[in-house]
Amino acid sequence: MSILHVPAGSSGDDHVRTPSGVLLPADIDPFHRRLHRIAPGGLVAQTTQTPGMKRLEAVSGKTVGARHLWMGQTHVPGATASANHHHGASETAIFVVSGTPAFVFLDLEGAEPVERRLRTGPGDYVFVPPYVPHREENPDPDVEAVVVIARTTQEAVVVNLDALDWSEVRYR
């Protein structure tokens, strides 16, 4: 076991000794000194939802005490599209586990906004920048689309929208 060296004359208030004798910074509480396993049966459905999809929370402030991260799954049944939404100031990373979901957004770079579809499959990653209105679509009538999501906030920030545009987006 490695030992943390605390220089002579440093304050004892900024370090604590664990019951096993390890010296740690005082701001690392007991809950944040170990790994946490979340089995599939431990995913939480009581999170913000969007019509047409089901979000399951795995890693968050309420499940494992995360301070800066939210991670979970989204399930979109076959031949279904979610409602339009965005994730506030949170950056979102998506990993496609199964199915062939499409991620739909408005491309604003031309003379007129144009609806674009990112078609994906298992193994693909998608990055959703903060506040970008989008929706998920599952064009396959037979296969559920399942993705893993990670966000830069420890809460599942979801703002449901009436339209796939920026008119309802409010910046904080």
C-alpha positions in Angstrom: 0.0 0.0 0.0 1.4 3.4 -0.9 1.5 6.1 1.8 0.7 9.7 1.4 3.5 12.0 2.6 2.2 15.0 4.5 5.0 17.7 4.7 6.1 18.9 8.1 4.2 22.0 9.3 1.1 21.4 7.1 -2.2 21.7 8.7 -3.7 18.5 10.0 -7.2 19.9 9.3 -6.8 19.4 5.5 -6.3 15.6 5.8 -8.0 12.8 7.6 -6.9 9.3 8.5 -9.3 6.5 7.5 -10.0 3.6 9.9 -7.5 1.5 7.8 -4.9 4.2 8.4 -4.7 5.8 5.0 -4.3 9.6 5.0 -6.7 11.4 2.6 -7.6 15.0 1.8 -10.4 16.0 4.2 -12.9 16.9 1.5 -13.1 13.3 0.2 -16.1 11.9 2.2 -16.5 8.1 2.8 -19.1 7.7 0.0 -16.5 9.0 -2.6 -13.7 6.7 -1.5 -15.0 3.6 -3.3 -16.4 2.3 -6.6 -20.1 1.9 -7.0 -21.7 -0.9 -9.2 -25.1 -0.3 -10.6 -26.6 -3.5 -12.0 -29.3 -3.3 -14.7 -32.0 -4.0 -12.1 -30.8 -0.9 -10.1 -31.5 1.6 -12.9 -34.0 4.3 -11.8 -36.9 5.3 -14.0 -38.0 8.3 -11.8 -36.2 10.9 -13.9 -37.4 13.5 -16.3 -39.0 11.8 -19.3 -39.8 12.8 -22.9 -42.8 11.3 -24.7 -41.8 8.5 -27.1 -38.8 7.3 -25.1 -37.9 5.9 -21.6 -34.9 7.2 -19.7 -33.2 5.1 -17.0 -30.8 6.7 -14.6 -27.7 4.8 -13.5 -25.0 7.3 -12.3 -26.1 10.6 -10.8 -26.2 12.6 -7.6 -29.1 10.7 -6.2 -27.9 7.2 -7.1 -24.1 7.3 -6.3 -23.5 10.8 -5.1 -22.0 12.0 -8.4 -21.1 15.7 -8.3 -20.6 16.5 -12.0 -21.9 13.6 -14.1 -25.2 12.0 -15.1 -25.2 8.7 -17.0 -28.0 6.3 -18.0 -29.9 4.7 -20.8 -32.6 5.7 -23.2 -34.9 3.2 -24.9 -37.0 4.1 -28.0 -39.4 1.4 -29.2 -39.6 0.4 -32.9 -41.2 2.8 -35.3 -41.3 5.6 -32.7 -40.0 9.2 -32.4 -39.4 11.0 -29.2 -40.8 14.5 -28.6 -38.5 17.4 -29.3 -36.3 18.5 -26.4 -32.9 19.8 -25.3 -30.6 19.3 -22.3 -30.0 22.8 -21.1 -26.4 23.8 -20.4 -25.3 20.1 -20.2 -23.2 18.6 -22.9 -24.5 15.1 -23.8 -22.5 12.1 -25.2 -24.5 9.2 -26.6 -23.3 5.6 -27.4 -25.5 3.5 -29.5 -25.9 0.0 -28.0 -28.6 -1.5 -30.3 -30.9 -0.5 -33.0 -30.5 2.1 -35.7 -31.7 5.4 -34.1 -31.6 8.7 -35.9 -30.9 11.9 -34.1 -32.8 14.9 -35.7 -31.9 18.6 -35.4 -32.1 21.8 -37.3 -29.0 22.8 -39.3 -28.8 26.5 -39.0 -25.7 27.1 -41.1 -27.4 27.7 -44.5 -29.7 30.5 -45.7 -32.6 28.6 -44.2 -32.8 26.1 -41.3 -32.8 22.6 -42.6 -33.9 19.5 -40.7 -31.0 17.0 -40.6 -30.9 13.3 -39.5 -27.8 11.6 -38.1 -28.4 8.0 -38.9 -26.5 5.7 -36.4 -26.0 2.1 -35.5 -24.4 0.0 -32.8 -21.0 1.3 -31.8 -21.6 4.9 -33.0 -21.2 7.9 -30.7 -23.1 11.2 -30.9 -22.3 14.5 -29.3 -25.2 16.9 -28.4 -24.0 20.4 -27.6 -25.8 22.4 -24.9 -29.3 23.8 -25.7 -29.5 22.1 -29.2 -33.2 21.1 -29.8 -33.3 17.6 -31.1 -35.3 14.3 -31.0 -34.5 10.6 -31.4 -36.3 8.5 -33.9 -36.3 4.7 -34.3 -37.3 3.9 -37.9 -37.0 0.1 -37.4 -40.4 -1.3 -36.5 -39.0 -4.5 -35.0 -35.9 -3.5 -33.0 -35.8 -1.2 -29.9 -33.1 1.4 -30.0 -31.0 1.5 -26.8 -28.4 4.1 -26.2 -26.1 5.0 -23.2 -26.0 8.7 -22.3 -23.5 10.7 -20.3 -24.1 14.3 -19.3 -21.8 16.9 -17.8 -24.4 17.6 -15.1 -25.3 15.1 -12.4 -29.0 15.6 -13.1 -30.9 14.5 -16.1 -31.6 18.0 -17.5 -34.4 17.7 -20.0 -36.5 20.5 -21.4 -39.3 19.2 -23.6 -40.3 21.5 -26.6 -43.3 21.9 -28.8 -41.2 22.3 -32.0 -37.7 21.4 -33.3 -36.5 25.0 -33.3 -34.8 27.5 -31.0 -37.9 29.7 -30.3 -38.5 28.0 -26.9 -34.9 27.7 -25.8 -34.1 29.8 -22.7 -30.5 30.2 -21.7 -29.5 30.3 -18.1 
